[in-house]
């Protein structure tokens, strides 16, 4: 009976070791996911800033186009 208990204890010890190894692998995977999410967040923030800058530039160009249209309207072509 004592041998059986020792054998079961060894099996349990091996299982606990396997669980620990699997937990370490999962921790590494979760860390990789966290790094990926941080990178995605940085890209999204960069894209947002770029979109805001593009919108501002578009508004500026629209205003300048309207001003140019008004200036050109002052010219008349001779036939």
Secondary structure, DSSP 8 states (H G I E B T S, - for coil): -HHHHHHHHHHHHHHHHHHHHHHHHHHHHHHHHHHHHHHHHHHHHHHHHHHHHHHHHHHHHHHHHHHHHHHHHT-----
